Structures are given as structure tokens and as C-alpha cells.
Amino acid sequence: MFRILIVYYSRGGNTRKMAELIARGIKNERVEAEVRDVKDVSADYLLGFDAVVVGSPTYYGSMAADIKKLFDESVAFHGKLDGKIGAAFSSSRQIGGGNETTILDILNAMLIHSMVVQSDWQGDHYGPVAIGFPDAAAQAKCVRAGARLSRLVKRLAGGA
């Protein structure tokens, strides 16, 4: 069975809620999803999954320090994430609060690992975003992102 890890950092619960919604979309496609707080994930843990999704609230236009630390530690496994699928999501306090720059920073780290990243031509092109608690539109985009990611994992792994 295909396995997707969703790693997040969340102080207020908004990013955690997004992670749970992405997991719902993944599970709807009959793919295994594991949701973990970044404090419970080591860099080597990323290696055991077909795809890794990372979510962070926006801090000064970028990812939370705990997420950055995970990527910094992942340098020890450089080359071992090659070909795995990566995706990102973010929450912020306000429109223009840095969601896209946060996602792009996460995706840049994934691309340095030679991970495969899929955009979405509908809606949030780089990954799902929320302003505060995910509203109905953000919730739907999270579920959609999880489902699309699952289908990509199956397609690239030859299972669909």
C-alpha cells in the first residue's frame, strides 16, 4: 500500500486542521496517510514514505523554525528523497501574510532533495492556504490536494 506522511507545525490549531483535511483527501483515495506534529518526526523518518507533505504557519514570510530544522537535519539524507513526491501547505493570520512565500520555501527544500512537486491549475497553485481557521473553501482545497497527491503517487508508482 502507498504511504503519505503529513508533517505540520501548529500553535493555534489552524495548520493542524489543514493537515487532517489533507489526510481525509488521501484516505478517500484509499491511500494510507499518517499525520504527525513535526516535534514527533526525525529527518530519517521521511525516508519511509512515498510522499511527504509539509505544512507550516507563516512566520516572517517563511516556515516555522521547527519545520526549517527538520529540513536542515534532512541534509544528512541528501539524495535519498530523490523521486519521492512532495507537497506543502500554509496558514497565516491575514491575506498577504506570506502563505505563498512559506509554501515556496518548503517546496524549494523539497526540490533540492530532487523530490517531485505537482502544482494545481485550479485554486491554490502552490498548495492549500488558509487565512486563520480554514474556511469552507480552504477545507475543500485541502481535501482536493490530498486526493490529487494520492492519485499522483499511484500513477508514478505504477499502481493506477
C-alpha positions as CSV (number, residue, x, y, z in Angstrom):
1,M,0.0,0.0,0.0
2,F,1.2,3.5,-0.7
3,R,2.0,5.7,2.3
4,I,2.0,9.5,2.6
5,L,3.3,11.4,5.6
6,I,1.9,14.8,6.5
7,V,4.1,16.8,8.8
8,Y,3.0,20.0,10.3
9,Y,3.8,22.7,12.9
10,S,0.8,24.4,14.5
11,R,0.5,26.6,17.6
12,G,-3.1,27.6,17.3
13,G,-4.5,24.5,15.6
14,N,-5.2,26.0,12.1
15,T,-2.3,24.2,10.3
16,R,-3.1,21.0,12.2
17,K,-6.7,21.2,10.9
18,M,-5.4,21.6,7.4
19,A,-3.2,18.5,7.8
20,E,-6.2,16.5,9.0
21,L,-8.2,17.6,5.9
22,I,-5.4,16.7,3.5
23,A,-5.3,13.3,5.2
24,R,-9.0,12.9,4.6
25,G,-8.5,13.5,0.9
26,I,-5.7,11.0,0.8
27,K,-7.7,8.4,2.6
28,N,-10.7,9.0,0.3
29,E,-8.4,7.6,-2.5
30,R,-7.6,4.5,-0.4
31,V,-4.0,5.6,0.3
32,E,-2.5,5.4,3.8
33,A,-2.0,8.8,5.4
34,E,0.0,9.5,8.6
35,V,-0.4,12.9,10.3
36,R,2.4,13.9,12.7
37,D,3.4,17.0,14.5
38,V,7.0,18.0,13.5
39,K,8.2,17.6,17.0
40,D,7.4,13.8,16.6
41,V,9.3,13.4,13.4
42,S,13.0,12.9,12.7
43,A,14.6,13.5,9.4
44,D,15.3,9.8,8.7
45,Y,11.5,9.1,9.3
46,L,10.8,10.9,6.0
47,L,12.5,8.1,4.1
48,G,9.8,5.5,4.8
49,F,7.0,7.2,2.7
50,D,6.1,7.5,-1.0
51,A,5.2,11.2,-0.4
52,V,5.8,13.8,2.2
53,V,3.5,16.8,2.7
54,V,4.7,19.6,5.0
55,G,2.6,22.4,6.5
56,S,3.6,25.5,8.4
57,P,2.1,28.7,9.6
58,T,3.8,31.7,8.2
59,Y,6.4,33.4,10.4
60,Y,8.1,36.4,8.9
61,G,7.2,35.2,5.4
62,S,8.7,31.8,5.8
63,M,8.2,28.4,7.5
64,A,8.3,27.9,11.3
65,A,11.7,27.3,12.8
66,D,10.8,23.7,13.7
67,I,10.0,22.9,10.0
68,K,13.2,24.5,8.9
69,K,15.1,22.5,11.5
70,L,13.6,19.3,10.0
71,F,14.8,20.3,6.5
72,D,18.3,21.2,7.9
73,E,18.6,17.8,9.5
74,S,17.4,16.1,6.3
75,V,20.7,17.2,4.6
76,A,22.2,14.0,6.2
77,F,19.9,12.0,3.8
78,H,20.6,14.1,0.7
79,G,19.8,12.1,-2.4
80,K,17.6,9.5,-0.5
81,L,14.4,11.5,-1.1
82,D,15.1,11.6,-4.8
83,G,11.9,10.8,-6.8
84,K,9.6,10.9,-3.8
85,I,6.6,13.3,-4.1
86,G,6.5,16.4,-2.0
87,A,3.8,19.0,-1.3
88,A,3.2,21.9,1.0
89,F,0.5,24.0,2.7
90,S,0.4,27.0,4.9
91,S,-1.8,29.2,7.1
92,S,-1.4,32.8,8.0
93,R,-3.2,35.5,10.0
94,Q,-4.1,37.7,7.0
95,I,-4.3,37.9,3.3
96,G,-0.9,38.9,2.0
97,G,0.5,37.4,5.2
98,G,3.1,35.3,3.4
99,N,1.4,32.0,2.6
100,E,2.9,31.6,-0.9
101,T,6.4,32.5,0.2
102,T,6.1,30.0,3.0
103,I,5.0,27.3,0.6
104,L,7.7,28.2,-1.9
105,D,10.4,27.9,0.8
106,I,9.1,24.4,1.7
107,L,9.0,23.4,-2.0
108,N,12.5,24.8,-2.6
109,A,13.8,22.5,0.1
110,M,12.0,19.6,-1.5
111,L,13.3,20.4,-4.9
112,I,16.8,20.5,-3.6
113,H,16.2,16.9,-2.5
114,S,15.0,16.1,-6.1
115,M,11.5,15.5,-4.9
116,V,8.6,15.6,-7.4
117,V,6.2,18.5,-6.9
118,Q,2.8,18.8,-8.5
119,S,1.0,22.2,-8.8
120,D,-2.7,22.7,-9.1
121,W,-4.2,24.6,-12.0
122,Q,-7.3,25.2,-10.0
123,G,-7.3,27.4,-6.9
124,D,-4.2,27.4,-4.8
125,H,-1.5,26.7,-7.4
126,Y,1.5,26.0,-5.0
127,G,-0.5,24.3,-2.2
128,P,-3.5,24.9,0.0
129,V,-3.6,28.1,2.1
130,A,-5.8,29.3,4.9
131,I,-6.3,32.7,6.5
132,G,-6.9,31.9,10.1
133,F,-9.0,28.8,10.7
134,P,-9.6,27.1,7.3
135,D,-13.0,28.2,6.0
136,A,-15.2,26.0,3.7
137,A,-13.2,27.0,0.6
138,A,-9.8,26.2,2.2
139,Q,-11.2,23.0,3.6
140,A,-12.3,21.8,0.2
141,K,-8.9,22.7,-1.3
142,C,-7.1,20.7,1.4
143,V,-9.2,17.6,0.7
144,R,-8.7,18.2,-3.1
145,A,-4.9,18.4,-2.6
146,G,-4.8,15.2,-0.6
147,A,-6.8,13.4,-3.3
148,R,-4.7,14.7,-6.1
149,L,-1.5,13.8,-4.3
150,S,-2.8,10.2,-3.8
151,R,-3.6,9.9,-7.5
152,L,-0.1,11.1,-8.4
153,V,1.6,8.7,-6.0
154,K,-0.4,5.8,-7.6
155,R,0.4,7.0,-11.1
156,L,4.1,7.4,-10.6
157,A,4.4,4.2,-8.7
158,G,2.6,2.3,-11.5
159,G,-0.4,1.4,-9.4
160,A,-3.1,3.3,-11.3
